[in-house]
Amino acid sequence: MTSDIIEIVLMGIWLTIPAYVANPSAVLFGGGTPMDFGKSLKSGERILGDGKTWRGFFGGTGSGIIIGLIQIASSSPIDEDHFGFGKFPDFIVIIVILAFGALIGDVLGSFVKRRLGIKRGKKAPILDQYDFLMGAWLLILIFKTQWFLDHFIIWPATLALITVIILTPFLHRGVNVLGYKMGKKDVPW
């Protein structure tokens, strides 16, 4: 029983890796043309700000997809279900949705922060830690509903969901501190 719980928890983390990689990779690839093209709303506030760029968006999404494909390749000789990602072509769709959804969530989080008057680089607890994860999960729920239910919602898979929710702020903080020390982020949060 304990080994089953550990397996479920580890699978939840494993299946979240494409989203976990996509989000910080956007910072590494960032720079260039802002996604909002420097435009502001009538209020005068930028739609997204300079921190969300096309290069970062596609670089982050691509990184998440590449890592997901590496996960598939590493699981191929061992498990034809690829440790939960499913069979071809489903695993491709799932990986793309997770990586793309993570960056959509991050962009929407930035949009919400600007509407709340929170400047770029300022803290927005909960939103900062979970926007990318909510984007990934929302898109996967829309396009691969049963897969999401099977791996994160239906008991005992709920344990995977709970683990990822608990683990995410710690990973987010650690990655942001690393990005700050590397000079890729202005603030360590």
N, C-alpha and C positions, 0 to 999 in steps of 0.2 A: 504493500500500500504506500509506504513512504517513498519507494523508488518511483512509483507511478506519479506521485505529486511532484517530485523533483523533475521528472521527465516533462511533465506538463508545464511547469514553471520555466524550465530551460527552453522548451519549444517556443513559448510566448516571447521570450527574449530573442531567440534565434529569428523568429518571424518578423520581429520589429527592427532588425538590423538595417534593412534598406532605408527605412525612415530615419533611424538614428544616424546613419552616415550622410544622408542627403542634406539634412539641416545644417550641420556645421561646415560641410563641404562648400556650401554656398558662400560662406565667408572667405574660404581659401581662393575661390574663383572670382569673387566679387570685384567690383570696379567697373568702370565703363558707363554705358548709358543707363540711367535710372529707368525702372519699369514704368514710372509715371511720367517719364520724359520731362521732368521738372515742373509739371503742371500742378496747379493748386485748385482747390475748390473755391466757391464764392466767398467762403469764410476767410480765405487767405492762407489757410493751412495746406501744406503739401498733401497730396493724395496718399503717398507712401513715404517719400523722402529718399535721400541719396543712398541709403543703406540697402535698398532693394534694387538690384540691377539685373538686366537680362543675362549677362555673363554668369553672375552668381546663381541665378535661377536655373539655367540650363546646365551649368557645371555641377551644381549640387544634385539636380535630378539625375544627370548622367552618372555621377559617382555612386549614388544609391543603387542605380540599375546595375552598374558594373559589379559592385559588391554583392548584390543579389545573385547575379550570374555566377560569380565565384562560389557563392554558397551552394548553388545548384550543382556546379561542376564538382565541388568537394563531396557532395552527398551522393552523386550518381552511382558510383560502384557499390554503395552501401544500402541505399534506400531509394526505390523507384518512385516513392511519393515525395522525395527530397525533403525529408524531415518536416513535412507539413505544407510545403509550398504547392504540392500537387504535381500532376503529370503535365507534360507538354500538350497544348500551348498555355494551359491555365497558369503555370508558374510564371511565364513571361508577363501575362496580364497582371497578376498579383504583384510582382516586383515593380513593374512600371507604376501601377496605381499607388503603392506604398511610397515610392520615392517622389513621384509627382505630387501626390497628396500632401506629403510633408512640407513641400515648398509652397503649395497653395495655402496650407494652414498658416505657415509663417508669414506669407504676404497678407493674408486676411488679418492676422494678429497685428501686423504693422498698421494696417488700415484702421483697425479699431483703436489702437494706441493714439494715432493722430487725431481721431474723432474725439477721444477723451482728453485731448490736449497734452498728452504725454510726449515729450520730445524724444528724438532719437537718442538712444543710449541710456535713457532713464528707466528705472525699474518699473515693471508692471507685474507684480507677483501673480502667480498662477498662469496668467496669459503668456508670459515669457517662457515658462517651462513646458506648457502643454499645447500651444497653438499648432505646432508642427504635427504632434501626435494626433490631435483631434482632426486635423485636415486629412491625414493618412487614413485614420479609422473611419471618418465620415465617407470618404470616397470609396473605400473598400466595402463599407456597409451598403452603399448604393449599388456598386457594380458587381460585387461578389458577396452578396448577403449571406448565403449559406456557409461559405468559407469562414467569414468573420464570426458568425454565430458558433460554428463548430470549434474554432480555435481560441475564442476569447469570451464567449458568453455562456453557452450551455455548460452546466456543471459537469465535470470539475474544471472545465477550461476557464471558468471565472477566476480561478487561482492565477492563471497566466495574466489576465487583465489586471488583477489587483497588484501583482508583482511588478508589471510594467509601469503602472501608475505610481507605485511607491519608488521604484528605481529611477524613473525619469528625472526628477529634480536633482538627484545626486549626480547622474551622468551629465546633465545639462550644465550644472555648476562646474564640474571638473573640466569639461571640454571648453567652457568659456574662460576659465582661468588659464588653461593651456593656450587658447587663442590670444589672450591678453599678453601672456609672456612671450609669445611668438611675434607680437606686434601686429597681429591681424585684427584685434578688437581694441577699441578705445577704453572699454571698461571690462572688469572681470566678471560680469553677470550676464 
